[in-house]
Amino acid sequence: MRGIRVWVQKYEAGALDEDAQAADLLQEYEAKIAALERMVGRQALEIEFLKGALRNAPRPRNVNTSVIAGPAASPSQKDAG
């Protein structure tokens, strides 16, 4: 019975309006968080799909796929003559 009196006192003081606004705001934030979580999930799936497509893509035969980077080697002086 005491709980009801507390609610009545809060209602009479206008505190329940603040609680209702806070609950509405909380519900709105939770909906935004859920939407963002769905977006992140979709993007993670897209990234994994693209990684797989890149791994399975055929390599062009005329392109050098060496891991060595840098300028082409120049001929030595003894090779130049």
PDB file with SEQRES, HELIX, SHEET and CRYST1 records, atoms N, CA, C and O in Angstrom:
SEQRES   1 A   81  MET ARG GLY ILE ARG VAL TRP VAL GLN LYS TYR GLU ALA          
SEQRES   2 A   81  GLY ALA LEU ASP GLU ASP ALA GLN ALA ALA ASP LEU LEU          
SEQRES   3 A   81  GLN GLU TYR GLU ALA LYS ILE ALA ALA LEU GLU ARG MET          
SEQRES   4 A   81  VAL GLY ARG GLN ALA LEU GLU ILE GLU PHE LEU LYS GLY          
SEQRES   5 A   81  ALA LEU ARG ASN ALA PRO ARG PRO ARG ASN VAL ASN THR          
SEQRES   6 A   81  SER VAL ILE ALA GLY PRO ALA ALA SER PRO SER GLN LYS          
SEQRES   7 A   81  ASP ALA GLY                                                  
HELIX    1 AA1 ARG A    2  ALA A   13  1                                  12    
HELIX    2 AA2 ALA A   15  ASN A   56  1                                  42    
HELIX    3 AA3 GLN A   77  ALA A   80  1                                   4    
CRYST1    1.000    1.000    1.000  90.00  90.00  90.00 P 1           1          
ATOM      1  N   MET A   1       0.827  -1.195   0.000  1.00  0.00           N  
ATOM      2  CA  MET A   1       0.000   0.000   0.000  1.00  0.00           C  
ATOM      3  C   MET A   1       0.864   1.250   0.000  1.00  0.00           C  
ATOM      4  O   MET A   1       0.466   2.290  -0.524  1.00  0.00           O  
ATOM      5  N   ARG A   2       2.034   1.145   0.581  1.00  0.00           N  
ATOM      6  CA  ARG A   2       2.912   2.303   0.663  1.00  0.00           C  
ATOM      7  C   ARG A   2       3.372   2.735  -0.730  1.00  0.00           C  
ATOM      8  O   ARG A   2       3.520   3.929  -0.988  1.00  0.00           O  
ATOM      9  N   GLY A   3       3.600   1.765  -1.634  1.00  0.00           N  
ATOM     10  CA  GLY A   3       4.032   2.078  -2.976  1.00  0.00           C  
ATOM     11  C   GLY A   3       3.040   2.952  -3.720  1.00  0.00           C  
ATOM     12  O   GLY A   3       3.433   3.835  -4.483  1.00  0.00           O  
ATOM     13  N   ILE A   4       1.767   2.712  -3.502  1.00  0.00           N  
ATOM     14  CA  ILE A   4       0.727   3.517  -4.164  1.00  0.00           C  
ATOM     15  C   ILE A   4       0.779   4.952  -3.669  1.00  0.00           C  
ATOM     16  O   ILE A   4       0.626   5.883  -4.460  1.00  0.00           O  
ATOM     17  N   ARG A   5       0.990   5.145  -2.384  1.00  0.00           N  
ATOM     18  CA  ARG A   5       1.080   6.496  -1.826  1.00  0.00           C  
ATOM     19  C   ARG A   5       2.259   7.251  -2.429  1.00  0.00           C  
ATOM     20  O   ARG A   5       2.159   8.445  -2.710  1.00  0.00           O  
ATOM     21  N   VAL A   6       3.383   6.547  -2.627  1.00  0.00           N  
ATOM     22  CA  VAL A   6       4.552   7.183  -3.228  1.00  0.00           C  
ATOM     23  C   VAL A   6       4.212   7.637  -4.641  1.00  0.00           C  
ATOM     24  O   VAL A   6       4.574   8.742  -5.045  1.00  0.00           O  
ATOM     25  N   TRP A   7       3.523   6.794  -5.388  1.00  0.00           N  
ATOM     26  CA  TRP A   7       3.133   7.155  -6.758  1.00  0.00           C  
ATOM     27  C   TRP A   7       2.182   8.353  -6.757  1.00  0.00           C  
ATOM     28  O   TRP A   7       2.300   9.248  -7.594  1.00  0.00           O  
ATOM     29  N   VAL A   8       1.261   8.362  -5.833  1.00  0.00           N  
ATOM     30  CA  VAL A   8       0.311   9.482  -5.751  1.00  0.00           C  
ATOM     31  C   VAL A   8       1.058  10.769  -5.421  1.00  0.00           C  
ATOM     32  O   VAL A   8       0.774  11.819  -5.997  1.00  0.00           O  
ATOM     33  N   GLN A   9       2.001  10.691  -4.507  1.00  0.00           N  
ATOM     34  CA  GLN A   9       2.771  11.874  -4.145  1.00  0.00           C  
ATOM     35  C   GLN A   9       3.596  12.359  -5.351  1.00  0.00           C  
ATOM     36  O   GLN A   9       3.675  13.559  -5.615  1.00  0.00           O  
ATOM     37  N   LYS A  10       4.196  11.429  -6.062  1.00  0.00           N  
ATOM     38  CA  LYS A  10       4.962  11.817  -7.248  1.00  0.00           C  
ATOM     39  C   LYS A  10       4.048  12.459  -8.294  1.00  0.00           C  
ATOM     40  O   LYS A  10       4.407  13.453  -8.924  1.00  0.00           O  
ATOM     41  N   TYR A  11       2.860  11.874  -8.465  1.00  0.00           N  
ATOM     42  CA  TYR A  11       1.915  12.415  -9.437  1.00  0.00           C  
ATOM     43  C   TYR A  11       1.508  13.836  -9.056  1.00  0.00           C  
ATOM     44  O   TYR A  11       1.498  14.728  -9.904  1.00  0.00           O  
ATOM     45  N   GLU A  12       1.181  14.041  -7.814  1.00  0.00           N  
ATOM     46  CA  GLU A  12       0.759  15.357  -7.345  1.00  0.00           C  
ATOM     47  C   GLU A  12       1.884  16.376  -7.459  1.00  0.00           C  
ATOM     48  O   GLU A  12       1.626  17.561  -7.671  1.00  0.00           O  
ATOM     49  N   ALA A  13       3.123  15.931  -7.320  1.00  0.00           N  
ATOM     50  CA  ALA A  13       4.268  16.839  -7.412  1.00  0.00           C  
ATOM     51  C   ALA A  13       4.694  17.064  -8.859  1.00  0.00           C  
ATOM     52  O   ALA A  13       5.550  17.906  -9.129  1.00  0.00           O  
ATOM     53  N   GLY A  14       4.104  16.318  -9.790  1.00  0.00           N  
ATOM     54  CA  GLY A  14       4.464  16.461 -11.198  1.00  0.00           C  
ATOM     55  C   GLY A  14       5.693  15.661 -11.585  1.00  0.00           C  
ATOM     56  O   GLY A  14       6.181  15.783 -12.709  1.00  0.00           O  
ATOM     57  N   ALA A  15       6.198  14.848 -10.678  1.00  0.00           N  
ATOM     58  CA  ALA A  15       7.412  14.071 -10.948  1.00  0.00           C  
ATOM     59  C   ALA A  15       7.156  12.950 -11.943  1.00  0.00           C  
ATOM     60  O   ALA A  15       8.076  12.527 -12.642  1.00  0.00           O  
ATOM     61  N   LEU A  16       5.938  12.468 -12.019  1.00  0.00           N  
ATOM     62  CA  LEU A  16       5.654  11.389 -12.967  1.00  0.00           C  
ATOM     63  C   LEU A  16       5.774  11.877 -14.404  1.00  0.00           C  
ATOM     64  O   LEU A  16       6.116  11.096 -15.293  1.00  0.00           O  
ATOM     65  N   ASP A  17       5.499  13.155 -14.646  1.00  0.00           N  
ATOM     66  CA  ASP A  17       5.666  13.701 -15.992  1.00  0.00           C  
ATOM     67  C   ASP A  17       7.130  13.617 -16.413  1.00  0.00           C  
ATOM     68  O   ASP A  17       7.442  13.267 -17.551  1.00  0.00           O  
ATOM     69  N   GLU A  18       8.027  13.944 -15.472  1.00  0.00           N  
ATOM     70  CA  GLU A  18       9.452  13.849 -15.759  1.00  0.00           C  
ATOM     71  C   GLU A  18       9.861  12.407 -16.005  1.00  0.00           C  
ATOM     72  O   GLU A  18      10.667  12.123 -16.891  1.00  0.00           O  
ATOM     73  N   ASP A  19       9.297  11.492 -15.212  1.00  0.00           N  
ATOM     74  CA  ASP A  19       9.604  10.074 -15.395  1.00  0.00           C  
ATOM     75  C   ASP A  19       9.113   9.588 -16.756  1.00  0.00           C  
ATOM     76  O   ASP A  19       9.795   8.812 -17.425  1.00  0.00           O  
ATOM     77  N   ALA A  20       7.939  10.040 -17.160  1.00  0.00           N  
ATOM     78  CA  ALA A  20       7.388   9.631 -18.450  1.00  0.00           C  
ATOM     79  C   ALA A  20       8.240  10.182 -19.586  1.00  0.00           C  
ATOM     80  O   ALA A  20       8.485   9.490 -20.573  1.00  0.00           O  
ATOM     81  N   GLN A  21       8.689  11.425 -19.448  1.00  0.00           N  
ATOM     82  CA  GLN A  21       9.558  12.009 -20.481  1.00  0.00           C  
ATOM     83  C   GLN A  21      10.886  11.254 -20.552  1.00  0.00           C  
ATOM     84  O   GLN A  21      11.403  10.996 -21.639  1.00  0.00           O  
ATOM     85  N   ALA A  22      11.424  10.909 -19.404  1.00  0.00           N  
ATOM     86  CA  ALA A  22      12.677  10.155 -19.374  1.00  0.00           C  
ATOM     87  C   ALA A  22      12.486   8.780 -20.002  1.00  0.00           C  
ATOM     88  O   ALA A  22      13.360   8.301 -20.724  1.00  0.00           O  
ATOM     89  N   ALA A  23      11.353   8.144 -19.733  1.00  0.00           N  
ATOM     90  CA  ALA A  23      11.078   6.832 -20.316  1.00  0.00           C  
ATOM     91  C   ALA A  23      10.934   6.933 -21.830  1.00  0.00           C  
ATOM     92  O   ALA A  23      11.421   6.071 -22.562  1.00  0.00           O  
ATOM     93  N   ASP A  24      10.265   7.988 -22.300  1.00  0.00           N  
ATOM     94  CA  ASP A  24      10.122   8.189 -23.747  1.00  0.00           C  
ATOM     95  C   ASP A  24      11.478   8.416 -24.395  1.00  0.00           C  
ATOM     96  O   ASP A  24      11.763   7.868 -25.460  1.00  0.00           O  
ATOM     97  N   LEU A  25      12.309   9.218 -23.756  1.00  0.00           N  
ATOM     98  CA  LEU A  25      13.645   9.500 -24.277  1.00  0.00           C  
ATOM     99  C   LEU A  25      14.485   8.226 -24.308  1.00  0.00           C  
ATOM    100  O   LEU A  25      15.203   7.970 -25.275  1.00  0.00           O  
ATOM    101  N   LEU A  26      14.391   7.442 -23.258  1.00  0.00           N  
ATOM    102  CA  LEU A  26      15.115   6.178 -23.190  1.00  0.00           C  
ATOM    103  C   LEU A  26      14.671   5.239 -24.311  1.00  0.00           C  
ATOM    104  O   LEU A  26      15.498   4.596 -24.957  1.00  0.00           O  
ATOM    105  N   GLN A  27      13.373   5.168 -24.531  1.00  0.00           N  
ATOM    106  CA  GLN A  27      12.841   4.311 -25.598  1.00  0.00           C  
ATOM    107  C   GLN A  27      13.331   4.793 -26.967  1.00  0.00           C  
ATOM    108  O   GLN A  27      13.665   3.982 -27.831  1.00  0.00           O  
ATOM    109  N   GLU A  28      13.371   6.100 -27.157  1.00  0.00           N  
ATOM    110  CA  GLU A  28      13.865   6.662 -28.418  1.00  0.00           C  
ATOM    111  C   GLU A  28      15.341   6.320 -28.624  1.00  0.00           C  
ATOM    112  O   GLU A  28      15.746   5.940 -29.723  1.00  0.00           O  
ATOM    113  N   TYR A  29      16.142   6.454 -27.568  1.00  0.00           N  
ATOM    114  CA  TYR A  29      17.568   6.120 -27.664  1.00  0.00           C  
ATOM    115  C   TYR A  29      17.773   4.637 -27.953  1.00  0.00           C  
ATOM    116  O   TYR A  29      18.639   4.268 -28.747  1.00  0.00           O  
ATOM    117  N   GLU A  30      16.976   3.790 -27.310  1.00  0.00           N  
ATOM    118  CA  GLU A  30      17.100   2.352 -27.540  1.00  0.00           C  
ATOM    119  C   GLU A  30      16.768   2.008 -28.989  1.00  0.00           C  
ATOM    120  O   GLU A  30      17.403   1.132 -29.576  1.00  0.00           O  
ATOM    121  N   ALA A  31      15.781   2.688 -29.569  1.00  0.00           N  
ATOM    122  CA  ALA A  31      15.431   2.454 -30.971  1.00  0.00           C  
ATOM    123  C   ALA A  31      16.571   2.899 -31.888  1.00  0.00           C  
ATOM    124  O   ALA A  31      16.880   2.222 -32.869  1.00  0.00           O  
ATOM    125  N   LYS A  32      17.192   4.031 -31.572  1.00  0.00           N  
ATOM    126  CA  LYS A  32      18.324   4.502 -32.380  1.00  0.00           C  
ATOM    127  C   LYS A  32      19.507   3.551 -32.280  1.00  0.00           C  
ATOM    128  O   LYS A  32      20.169   3.268 -33.278  1.00  0.00           O  
ATOM    129  N   ILE A  33      19.772   3.059 -31.074  1.00  0.00           N  
ATOM    130  CA  ILE A  33      20.872   2.110 -30.878  1.00  0.00           C  
ATOM    131  C   ILE A  33      20.615   0.839 -31.677  1.00  0.00           C  
ATOM    132  O   ILE A  33      21.525   0.318 -32.322  1.00  0.00           O  
ATOM    133  N   ALA A  34      19.391   0.338 -31.640  1.00  0.00           N  
ATOM    134  CA  ALA A  34      19.059  -0.877 -32.393  1.00  0.00           C  
ATOM    135  C   ALA A  34      19.241  -0.657 -33.891  1.00  0.00           C  
ATOM    136  O   ALA A  34      19.741  -1.538 -34.592  1.00  0.00           O  
ATOM    137  N   ALA A  35      18.841   0.510 -34.385  1.00  0.00           N  
ATOM    138  CA  ALA A  35      19.014   0.815 -35.812  1.00  0.00           C  
ATOM    139  C   ALA A  35      20.494   0.876 -36.171  1.00  0.00           C  
ATOM    140  O   ALA A  35      20.898   0.367 -37.216  1.00  0.00           O  
ATOM    141  N   LEU A  36      21.302   1.492 -35.318  1.00  0.00           N  
ATOM    142  CA  LEU A  36      22.746   1.569 -35.571  1.00  0.00           C  
ATOM    143  C   LEU A  36      23.384   0.177 -35.517  1.00  0.00           C  
ATOM    144  O   LEU A  36      24.274  -0.126 -36.313  1.00  0.00           O  
ATOM    145  N   GLU A  37      22.937  -0.664 -34.591  1.00  0.00           N  
ATOM    146  CA  GLU A  37      23.472  -2.022 -34.516  1.00  0.00           C  
ATOM    147  C   GLU A  37      23.140  -2.817 -35.775  1.00  0.00           C  
ATOM    148  O   GLU A  37      23.968  -3.588 -36.259  1.00  0.00           O  
ATOM    149  N   ARG A  38      21.938  -2.633 -36.304  1.00  0.00           N  
ATOM    150  CA  ARG A  38      21.576  -3.312 -37.559  1.00  0.00           C  
ATOM    151  C   ARG A  38      22.453  -2.811 -38.699  1.00  0.00           C  
ATOM    152  O   ARG A  38      22.897  -3.603 -39.530  1.00  0.00           O  
ATOM    153  N   MET A  39      22.708  -1.506 -38.748  1.00  0.00           N  
ATOM    154  CA  MET A  39      23.538  -0.934 -39.803  1.00  0.00           C  
ATOM    155  C   MET A  39      24.963  -1.488 -39.725  1.00  0.00           C  
ATOM    156  O   MET A  39      25.552  -1.841 -40.747  1.00  0.00           O  
ATOM    157  N   VAL A  40      25.506  -1.563 -38.526  1.00  0.00           N  
ATOM    158  CA  VAL A  40      26.854  -2.101 -38.347  1.00  0.00           C  
ATOM    159  C   VAL A  40      26.897  -3.567 -38.775  1.00  0.00           C  
ATOM    160  O   VAL A  40      27.861  -4.004 -39.404  1.00  0.00           O  
ATOM    161  N   GLY A  41      25.871  -4.312 -38.443  1.00  0.00           N  
ATOM    162  CA  GLY A  41      25.809  -5.717 -38.845  1.00  0.00           C  
ATOM    163  C   GLY A  41      25.791  -5.875 -40.354  1.00  0.00           C  
ATOM    164  O   GLY A  41      26.488  -6.730 -40.900  1.00  0.00           O  
ATOM    165  N   ARG A  42      24.993  -5.050 -41.033  1.00  0.00           N  
ATOM    166  CA  ARG A  42      24.941  -5.103 -42.508  1.00  0.00           C  
ATOM    167  C   ARG A  42      26.298  -4.751 -43.108  1.00  0.00           C  
ATOM    168  O   ARG A  42      26.752  -5.398 -44.053  1.00  0.00           O  
ATOM    169  N   GLN A  43      26.940  -3.729 -42.560  1.00  0.00           N  
ATOM    170  CA  GLN A  43      28.242  -3.329 -43.090  1.00  0.00           C  
ATOM    171  C   GLN A  43      29.289  -4.409 -42.856  1.00  0.00           C  
ATOM    172  O   GLN A  43      30.144  -4.631 -43.713  1.00  0.00           O  
ATOM    173  N   ALA A  44      29.237  -5.083 -41.714  1.00  0.00           N  
ATOM    174  CA  ALA A  44      30.180  -6.169 -41.444  1.00  0.00           C  
ATOM    175  C   ALA A  44      29.980  -7.298 -42.456  1.00  0.00           C  
ATOM    176  O   ALA A  44      30.951  -7.870 -42.952  1.00  0.00           O  
ATOM    177  N   LEU A  45      28.716  -7.617 -42.762  1.00  0.00           N  
ATOM    178  CA  LEU A  45      28.444  -8.651 -43.767  1.00  0.00           C  
ATOM    179  C   LEU A  45      28.947  -8.227 -45.138  1.00  0.00           C  
ATOM    180  O   LEU A  45      29.512  -9.039 -45.870  1.00  0.00           O  
ATOM    181  N   GLU A  46      28.747  -6.965 -45.491  1.00  0.00           N  
ATOM    182  CA  GLU A  46      29.227  -6.471 -46.787  1.00  0.00           C  
ATOM    183  C   GLU A  46      30.747  -6.561 -46.871  1.00  0.00           C  
ATOM    184  O   GLU A  46      31.290  -6.954 -47.903  1.00  0.00           O  
ATOM    185  N   ILE A  47      31.430  -6.202 -45.801  1.00  0.00           N  
ATOM    186  CA  ILE A  47      32.893  -6.253 -45.789  1.00  0.00           C  
ATOM    187  C   ILE A  47      33.364  -7.689 -45.969  1.00  0.00           C  
ATOM    188  O   ILE A  47      34.278  -7.945 -46.753  1.00  0.00           O  
ATOM    189  N   GLU A  48      32.756  -8.626 -45.255  1.00  0.00           N  
ATOM    190  CA  GLU A  48      33.149 -10.023 -45.390  1.00  0.00           C  
ATOM    191  C   GLU A  48      32.874 -10.533 -46.798  1.00  0.00           C  
ATOM    192  O   GLU A  48      33.676 -11.282 -47.356  1.00  0.00           O  
ATOM    193  N   PHE A  49      31.745 -10.130 -47.376  1.00  0.00           N  
ATOM    194  CA  PHE A  49      31.425 -10.532 -48.742  1.00  0.00           C  
ATOM    195  C   PHE A  49      32.471  -9.999 -49.718  1.00  0.00           C  
ATOM    196  O   PHE A  49      32.945 -10.728 -50.589  1.00  0.00           O  
ATOM    197  N   LEU A  50      32.824  -8.733 -49.568  1.00  0.00           N  
ATOM    198  CA  LEU A  50      33.802  -8.126 -50.472  1.00  0.00           C  
ATOM    199  C   LEU A  50      35.190  -8.747 -50.299  1.00  0.00           C  
ATOM    200  O   LEU A  50      35.914  -8.923 -51.279  1.00  0.00           O  
ATOM    201  N   LYS A  51      35.565  -9.079 -49.065  1.00  0.00           N  
ATOM    202  CA  LYS A  51      36.847  -9.753 -48.841  1.00  0.00           C  
ATOM    203  C   LYS A  51      36.867 -11.092 -49.568  1.00  0.00           C  
ATOM    204  O   LYS A  51      37.858 -11.447 -50.207  1.00  0.00           O  
ATOM    205  N   GLY A  52      35.766 -11.833 -49.468  1.00  0.00           N  
ATOM    206  CA  GLY A  52      35.687 -13.129 -50.149  1.00  0.00           C  
ATOM    207  C   GLY A  52      35.721 -12.969 -51.653  1.00  0.00           C  
ATOM    208  O   GLY A  52      36.367 -13.756 -52.345  1.00  0.00           O  
ATOM    209  N   ALA A  53      35.036 -11.965 -52.171  1.00  0.00           N  
ATOM    210  CA  ALA A  53      35.033 -11.725 -53.614  1.00  0.00           C  
ATOM    211  C   ALA A  53      36.426 -11.349 -54.082  1.00  0.00           C  
ATOM    212  O   ALA A  53      36.848 -11.760 -55.163  1.00  0.00           O  
ATOM    213  N   LEU A  54      37.136 -10.582 -53.292  1.00  0.00           N  
ATOM    214  CA  LEU A  54      38.490 -10.171 -53.662  1.00  0.00           C  
ATOM    215  C   LEU A  54      39.439 -11.374 -53.655  1.00  0.00           C  
ATOM    216  O   LEU A  54      40.294 -11.504 -54.531  1.00  0.00           O  
ATOM    217  N   ARG A  55      39.277 -12.252 -52.659  1.00  0.00           N  
ATOM    218  CA  ARG A  55      40.125 -13.451 -52.590  1.00  0.00           C  
ATOM    219  C   ARG A  55      39.859 -14.377 -53.772  1.00  0.00           C  
ATOM    220  O   ARG A  55      40.783 -15.006 -54.288  1.00  0.00           O  
ATOM    221  N   ASN A  56      38.626 -14.464 -54.195  1.00  0.00           N  
ATOM    222  CA  ASN A  56      38.245 -15.408 -55.244  1.00  0.00           C  
ATOM    223  C   ASN A  56      38.274 -14.811 -56.644  1.00  0.00           C  
ATOM    224  O   ASN A  56      37.981 -15.505 -57.617  1.00  0.00           O  
ATOM    225  N   ALA A  57      38.619 -13.543 -56.758  1.00  0.00           N  
ATOM    226  CA  ALA A  57      38.641 -12.890 -58.075  1.00  0.00           C  
ATOM    227  C   ALA A  57      39.797 -13.448 -58.900  1.00  0.00           C  
ATOM    228  O   ALA A  57      40.883 -13.684 -58.370  1.00  0.00           O  
ATOM    229  N   PRO A  58      39.565 -13.661 -60.201  1.00  0.00           N  
ATOM    230  CA  PRO A  58      40.668 -14.142 -61.039  1.00  0.00           C  
ATOM    231  C   PRO A  58      41.739 -13.064 -61.170  1.00  0.00           C  
ATOM    232  O   PRO A  58      41.426 -11.880 -61.300  1.00  0.00           O  
ATOM    233  N   ARG A  59      42.976 -13.473 -61.135  1.00  0.00           N  
ATOM    234  CA  ARG A  59      44.100 -12.540 -61.262  1.00  0.00           C  
ATOM    235  C   ARG A  59      44.413 -12.329 -62.742  1.00  0.00           C  
ATOM    236  O   ARG A  59      44.455 -13.294 -63.504  1.00  0.00           O  
ATOM    237  N   PRO A  60      44.631 -11.091 -63.154  1.00  0.00           N  
ATOM    238  CA  PRO A  60      45.035 -10.851 -64.539  1.00  0.00           C  
ATOM    239  C   PRO A  60      46.417 -11.467 -64.781  1.00  0.00           C  
ATOM    240  O   PRO A  60      47.308 -11.347 -63.941  1.00  0.00           O  
ATOM    241  N   ARG A  61      46.590 -12.119 -65.921  1.00  0.00           N  
ATOM    242  CA  ARG A  61      47.844 -12.826 -66.195  1.00  0.00           C  
ATOM    243  C   ARG A  61      48.971 -11.871 -66.599  1.00  0.00           C  
ATOM    244  O   ARG A  61      50.142 -12.221 -66.452  1.00  0.00           O  
ATOM    245  N   ASN A  62      48.656 -10.697 -67.094  1.00  0.00           N  
ATOM    246  CA  ASN A  62      49.695  -9.790 -67.574  1.00  0.00           C  
ATOM    247  C   ASN A  62      50.190  -8.823 -66.501  1.00  0.00           C  
ATOM    248  O   ASN A  62      50.977  -7.927 -66.805  1.00  0.00           O  
ATOM    249  N   VAL A  63      49.752  -8.980 -65.267  1.00  0.00           N  
ATOM    250  CA  VAL A  63      50.145  -8.068 -64.198  1.00  0.00           C  
ATOM    251  C   VAL A  63      51.109  -8.799 -63.267  1.00  0.00           C  
ATOM    252  O   VAL A  63      50.852  -9.931 -62.857  1.00  0.00           O  
ATOM    253  N   ASN A  64      52.222  -8.139 -62.937  1.00  0.00           N  
ATOM    254  CA  ASN A  64      53.189  -8.698 -62.009  1.00  0.00           C  
ATOM    255  C   ASN A  64      52.605  -8.630 -60.601  1.00  0.00           C  
ATOM    256  O   ASN A  64      52.274  -7.545 -60.124  1.00  0.00           O  
ATOM    257  N   THR A  65      52.474  -9.759 -59.940  1.00  0.00           N  
ATOM    258  CA  THR A  65      51.894  -9.792 -58.598  1.00  0.00           C  
ATOM    259  C   THR A  65      52.960 -10.025 -57.531  1.00  0.00           C  
ATOM    260  O   THR A  65      52.648 -10.517 -56.446  1.00  0.00           O  
ATOM    261  N   SER A  66      54.223  -9.676 -57.828  1.00  0.00           N  
ATOM    262  CA  SER A  66      55.309  -9.851 -56.875  1.00  0.00           C  
ATOM    263  C   SER A  66      55.077  -8.970 -55.654  1.00  0.00           C  
ATOM    264  O   SER A  66      54.524  -7.875 -55.754  1.00  0.00           O  
ATOM    265  N   VAL A  67      55.508  -9.466 -54.508  1.00  0.00           N  
ATOM    266  CA  VAL A  67      55.374  -8.679 -53.285  1.00  0.00           C  
ATOM    267  C   VAL A  67      56.517  -7.698 -53.133  1.00  0.00           C  
ATOM    268  O   VAL A  67      56.482  -6.848 -52.243  1.00  0.00           O  
ATOM    269  N   ILE A  68      57.531  -7.794 -53.979  1.00  0.00           N  
ATOM    270  CA  ILE A  68      58.664  -6.876 -53.925  1.00  0.00           C  
ATOM    271  C   ILE A  68      58.263  -5.571 -54.599  1.00  0.00           C  
ATOM    272  O   ILE A  68      57.803  -5.566 -55.741  1.00  0.00           O  
ATOM    273  N   ALA A  69      58.441  -4.479 -53.892  1.00  0.00           N  
ATOM    274  CA  ALA A  69      58.066  -3.168 -54.431  1.00  0.00           C  
ATOM    275  C   ALA A  69      59.311  -2.314 -54.592  1.00  0.00           C  
ATOM    276  O   ALA A  69      60.307  -2.510 -53.896  1.00  0.00           O  
ATOM    277  N   GLY A  70      59.246  -1.390 -55.494  1.00  0.00           N  
ATOM    278  CA  GLY A  70      60.361  -0.476 -55.692  1.00  0.00           C  
ATOM    279  C   GLY A  70      60.691  -0.363 -57.168  1.00  0.00           C  
ATOM    280  O   GLY A  70      60.068  -1.020 -58.002  1.00  0.00           O  
ATOM    281  N   PRO A  71      61.672   0.469 -57.491  1.00  0.00           N  
ATOM    282  CA  PRO A  71      62.000   0.665 -58.905  1.00  0.00           C  
ATOM    283  C   PRO A  71      62.655  -0.597 -59.493  1.00  0.00           C  
ATOM    284  O   PRO A  71      63.203  -1.425 -58.765  1.00  0.00           O  
ATOM    285  N   ALA A  72      62.585  -0.718 -60.796  1.00  0.00           N  
ATOM    286  CA  ALA A  72      63.211  -1.856 -61.472  1.00  0.00           C  
ATOM    287  C   ALA A  72      64.712  -1.757 -61.299  1.00  0.00           C  
ATOM    288  O   ALA A  72      65.270  -0.662 -61.219  1.00  0.00           O  
ATOM    289  N   ALA A  73      65.362  -2.911 -61.242  1.00  0.00           N  
ATOM    290  CA  ALA A  73      66.814  -2.936 -61.046  1.00  0.00           C  
ATOM    291  C   ALA A  73      67.496  -2.407 -62.290  1.00  0.00           C  
ATOM    292  O   ALA A  73      67.076  -2.704 -63.409  1.00  0.00           O  
ATOM    293  N   SER A  74      68.555  -1.618 -62.097  1.00  0.00           N  
ATOM    294  CA  SER A  74      69.313  -1.108 -63.236  1.00  0.00           C  
ATOM    295  C   SER A  74      70.461  -2.072 -63.539  1.00  0.00           C  
ATOM    296  O   SER A  74      70.988  -2.706 -62.624  1.00  0.00           O  
ATOM    297  N   PRO A  75      70.848  -2.190 -64.786  1.00  0.00           N  
ATOM    298  CA  PRO A  75      71.944  -3.125 -65.114  1.00  0.00           C  
ATOM    299  C   PRO A  75      73.253  -2.637 -64.515  1.00  0.00           C  
ATOM    300  O   PRO A  75      73.494  -1.434 -64.414  1.00  0.00           O  
ATOM    301  N   SER A  76      74.096  -3.585 -64.119  1.00  0.00           N  
ATOM    302  CA  SER A  76      75.395  -3.224 -63.561  1.00  0.00           C  
ATOM    303  C   SER A  76      76.319  -2.764 -64.681  1.00  0.00           C  
ATOM    304  O   SER A  76      76.002  -2.947 -65.857  1.00  0.00           O  
ATOM    305  N   GLN A  77      77.443  -2.177 -64.336  1.00  0.00           N  
ATOM    306  CA  GLN A  77      78.385  -1.635 -65.326  1.00  0.00           C  
ATOM    307  C   GLN A  77      78.949  -2.729 -66.222  1.00  0.00           C  
ATOM    308  O   GLN A  77      79.149  -2.495 -67.414  1.00  0.00           O  
ATOM    309  N   LYS A  78      79.211  -3.916 -65.684  1.00  0.00           N  
ATOM    310  CA  LYS A  78      79.767  -4.971 -66.513  1.00  0.00           C  
ATOM    311  C   LYS A  78      78.730  -5.489 -67.511  1.00  0.00           C  
ATOM    312  O   LYS A  78      79.107  -5.967 -68.581  1.00  0.00           O  
ATOM    313  N   ASP A  79      77.424  -5.406 -67.190  1.00  0.00           N  
ATOM    314  CA  ASP A  79      76.366  -5.825 -68.115  1.00  0.00           C  
ATOM    315  C   ASP A  79      76.125  -4.787 -69.200  1.00  0.00           C  
ATOM    316  O   ASP A  79      75.604  -5.124 -70.263  1.00  0.00           O  
ATOM    317  N   ALA A  80      76.487  -3.543 -68.958  1.00  0.00           N  
ATOM    318  CA  ALA A  80      76.213  -2.459 -69.911  1.00  0.00           C  
ATOM    319  C   ALA A  80      77.122  -2.534 -71.120  1.00  0.00           C  
ATOM    320  O   ALA A  80      76.760  -1.987 -72.162  1.00  0.00           O  
ATOM    321  N   GLY A  81      78.237  -3.153 -71.055  1.00  0.00           N  
ATOM    322  CA  GLY A  81      79.217  -3.128 -72.125  1.00  0.00           C  
ATOM    323  C   GLY A  81      79.085  -4.161 -73.138  1.00  0.00           C  
ATOM    324  O   GLY A  81      79.877  -4.208 -74.079  1.00  0.00           O  
TER     325      GLY A  81                                                      
END                                                                             
